[in-house]
Amino acid sequence: MGEKRVVILGAAGFIGSHLTDRFLAEGWTVLGVDNLITGTMRNLRHLEGNARFSFVNADICDGFGWVEGPVDAVLDFASPASPIDYLEKPFETLKVGSVGVEKALDLAWAKGATFLIASTSEVYGDPLEHPQKESYWGNVNPVGPRAVYDEAKRFAEAITMAYRRYRKVDTRIARIFNTYGPRMRLNDGRVVPTLVAQALRGEPLTVFGDGSQTRSFCYVDDNVDGMWRLLHSSEPDPVNIGNPHEMTILQFAKSVQRLCGRDVPIVHRPLPQDDPRVRQPDITRARTLLGWEPKVGFDEGMGRSIEWFRQQI
């Protein structure tokens, strides 16, 4: 039996590029696809000359009639993922989460490949259950500004299950919580790169609201290991992939001050509409089904990330 082949959609993105590295390290051949509206070839530059990696600049919404040969797995990480991106690109976000996912599922169906969709903790909206279990149906505002992302991902889960039930595609659904690490864009608007960049530049740290809203931060290597284990499981239902260690945004800002060694002030700005008040995964299913839990501690992961951001600045 020859080496396995995976198609990674969104391969030039933050998580997609780390996934590419993992599959190559495991001996797979990787076909990376990205239209680069939020991804960057800088994330894949270290793979130039790697005979087992190829890249195509393409919009997944146009379909995959050009993919030749066998495919063992299709991983769909093709979507704007930060609020600044999906609020600037609402129609692209809705389309890639609907038409794009359907085209990706068609590819998996045609090739007899396993399909994994990168869903999100945003399907829980501003949750009324805490921490969030996969059985929770969520509290999403379907007409708010964040709905272009939240509802696209909810639709992506629904069509993934439809392809499983009616077309017998072997599918996986990963609900990803806040993930951070090297290769995040400095200007992507999410809290980790924003506050770290401000600290490194000696600027005040921007905290929205009173900073009491919570998040749970998972280092990217842990996230990728969760994806790897989920793909190789037989679990069709959604699985939370995230770090259950919860902290307030104000606590996070103070950690950034400490880890960057910068005594910069913290300034408060109005809270954006529909910003979730709490976010913490219940990872009981991941522990039980995948034998997975995060391994990289917060200070260690942030240390690696801060060093990477320092190089970018």
Secondary structure, DSSP 8 states (H G I E B T S, - for coil): ----EEEEETTTSHHHHHHHHHHHHTT-EEEEEE--SS--GGGGGGGTT-TTEEEEE--GGG--TT--S--SEEEE--S--SHHHHHHSHHHHHHHTTHHHHHHHHHHHHHT-EEEEEEEGGGGBS-SSSSB-TT---B--TTSTTHHHHHHHHHHHHHHHHHHHHH---EEEEEE--EE-TT--TTS--HHHHHHHHHHTT--EEEETTS--EEE-EEHHHHHHHHHHHHTS---S-EEES---EEEHHHHHHHHHHHHT----EEEE---TT--S---B--HHIIIII-----S-HHHHHHHHHHHHHHH-
